[in-house]
Amino acid sequence: MFQSDLFDAVPLDLVQDAESGIRYLPDVVPQATAHAWFALALGQVTWGNQRRLMYEREVDVPRLMAHFSLDAPDLPEPLMEAAVQVGAIAGAQFNSVGLNLYRDGNDSVAPHNDKTQGLVQKAPIAILSLGATRRMTIRAKSGKGRTLNVDLHAGSVIVMSYASQFTHNHGIPKMSGVDGARISLAFRCFDAATLKQR
Ligand SMILES: O=C(O)CCC(=O)C(=O)O
């Protein structure tokens, strides 16, 4: 499999499509702010352990998760500020945030596309990284396309178009030598009916 490793601390256009494609934007949030938001999110969020079926056995999902509507009265402190800053750079008014806590290099998320049901069509998804650097793999679903490996540094944002969820998978593989925990804040725009049900 042909791989392309992208480690540069510069904006990267990873995938092009008729919407905004997939873009990596480093240093959207200053390091000191990313550090403070990491500590606040780690301490203030009630992290949940989910289970899933794998080969007919129930196993732990290998990361902790949480979710908030951005109008939630119990929204932990940094999330609204983060949503405003990330929304400004992504050109979207997000109304929901999904949080992932990767406790160490053994935590991961398998290659997948985000579920588009209930999302506002053509609105992007933006993921802010806090804490340890982790690698994201991005791969086209069809063809013999290369796998892109992009290192997601604290304070960076990856913006993925709605359209790209139909053409590409993304994942965070297990990795050795990871220096601590990482939190990702995945901002999304749900339609009103879906948002109410979540
Ligand atoms: O942690 C990340 O950067 C990826 C998160 C993700 O793929 C998801 O929340 O669906």
The ligand as an SDF file (V2000), in Angstrom:
LIG
                    3D

 10  9  0  0  0  0  0  0  0  0999 V2000
   -9.9370   11.8870   17.3170 O   0  0  0  0  0  0  0  0  0  0  0  0
   -9.9660   12.1790   16.1340 C   0  0  0  0  0  0  0  0  0  0  0  0
   -9.2100   12.9980   15.6280 O   0  0  0  0  0  0  0  0  0  0  0  0
  -10.9510   11.4850   15.2340 C   0  0  0  0  0  0  0  0  0  0  0  0
  -12.2850   11.3730   15.8560 C   0  0  0  0  0  0  0  0  0  0  0  0
  -13.2850   10.7290   14.9690 C   0  0  0  0  0  0  0  0  0  0  0  0
  -12.9830   10.1680   13.9610 O   0  0  0  0  0  0  0  0  0  0  0  0
  -14.6970   10.7900   15.3380 C   0  0  0  0  0  0  0  0  0  0  0  0
  -15.0320   11.3690   16.3770 O   0  0  0  0  0  0  0  0  0  0  0  0
  -15.5170   10.2530   14.5640 O   0  0  0  0  0  0  0  0  0  0  0  0
  1  2  2  0
  2  3  1  0
  2  4  1  0
  4  5  1  0
  5  6  1  0
  6  7  2  0
  6  8  1  0
  8  9  2  0
  8 10  1  0
M  END
$$$$
